[in-house]
């Protein structure tokens, strides 16, 4: 311990204390951790906070002062039992850096690797900082996950593991899959990270240690790690077991680490006796039987009995597909009679004439030089009624330093929208556009045959929880403050789930038309995808989300809509003109200027001096 303050958060520490009362960090142990503000690599990286530690490793959040971005610095510390063991650990650490540097550019589910260096006898690996909510925090604040949410995250991680296990000449084994190492960012993307130990496998199992519940030892994390990995025989299907234990925890809320608390030193017999997973449906009867069977196979004691990660990924993905063995939030019931066709709450659809007028209005506003009376014809139109969950929210929070000083407060209102089919948030500008349509929502039971109605994958309660999780991520930010010891510390401030409330108590579930259009302007066809506004809306008629018309300009010569980069401005009137229609004129045989019409050439020649041509 350094002085009378925690080196991680600045909270006063009483003499002899092992843990900080403010942040819970270990105050002094082993080789020690780097204090906040430590500069590495000649000042390029500055340590902001400790993220995790144990054994001979620690992980920090740091700031890259050169590129001005957050990053993660993984540290391999000295203190091994022998020189040979240290050399093996350093070789493994270096090999891990090389493998991650190569693989992180090939798969979006892995954090990128930025740097690798040695300093003062310690080895450091610099990686991408993934801003998001790890699933352990999600469990702690929101309880067990909805089945669809857990299966979606599990399918994403299984796909990452299948990629790692398929590497040649030997598979890459993660060895520490658990909720704390799975992060979901603000866009709903899932990444597998490693905030645990640098993995230096010991030569005997007598060195297994049990520290704070859940702290990773040199071989893994008690509760998630299979027996063969504790016996130093980890293989690809060891990760499958750990993913099965993770999914069991996410779905039931039963933490597999709890039984190891207070057990002292671990050994193989103790681990074998305490590692027990009750059948999934015995703890949660509403889950799909197919998921229960899959987890039973993943948690098989013998590695050979477990399915490979690629098979797990395919099975979990299949559970999410409509028409297959779908996941549900409650036991399926067979109705006595076919249910009536449900009414769809949506903005009224535009007819062809009003749709063409809306497209023309968007072209006049967004396509440079588009004439006010240029006719636009809609060749084909298909409406997809996209399922959406819209919440008008109030986010409030108050953050205090360890001494009680308020360092940050939050009191904001806004609108957030989730895609009900993918559970991913929409961009804030599009969310605001859709929020303006709430007053025009109506019900109709029989849409036209060319209208596709999207299905909600999650129910209202699950979508509400996903919206809250998204807003927590959006409002999570680091806040710096000065501690009682004069040092500057950084704390991650995020609102609690109870600090997010919705107008009316819950989000609005509705469908909104998104059109896939083929339009014609002067004989040329273009594709466009856009959300429509309400028929009598005073705002923009469309919100374009795809197609090939964004960033284009109208050529007055041929009437084509071309990228602005392929067009030239007329020297006389400034209108954009394409290379096929441009008129090039020169003065004195040397000065050339582009024009859009003979009239512009005459006007420029009549009113311009020689200097104007230069």
Secondary structure, DSSP 8 states (H G I E B T S, - for coil): --TTB-TTT--B--TT-SB-TTT--BSS-TT----TT-EETTTTEEEEEEEEEETTEEEEEEEETTTTEEEEEEEE-S--SSHHHHHHHHHHHHHHHHHHHHHTTT-TTB--EEEEEEETTEEEEEEE---EEEHHHHHHHH-S--HHHHHHHHHHHHHHHHHHHT-SSS-------SGGGEEEETTS-EEE---S------SSGGG----STT---SS--TTTS-HHHHTT---HHHHHHHHHHHHHHHHH---TTGGGTT--S--HHHHHHH-----HHHH-TTS-HHHHHHHHHHT-SSGGGS--HHHHHHHHHHHHSTTSS---SS-----SS------EEEE----HHHHHHHHHHHHHHHSBT--TT---EEEEEEEEEEEEEEEEEEEEEEEE-TTS-EEEEEEEEEEEEEETTT--B--HHHHHHHHTTGGGEEEES---TTEEE---SS-HHHHHHHHHHHHHHHT-EEEEEE-TTS-EEEEEE---GGGEEEGGGS-EEEEEEEEEEEEEETTEEEEEEEEE--TT-SS-SEEEEEES-TTEEE-TTT--EEEGGGEEE-TTT--EEETTT-EEEEETTTEEEEESSHHHHHHHHHH--HHHH-
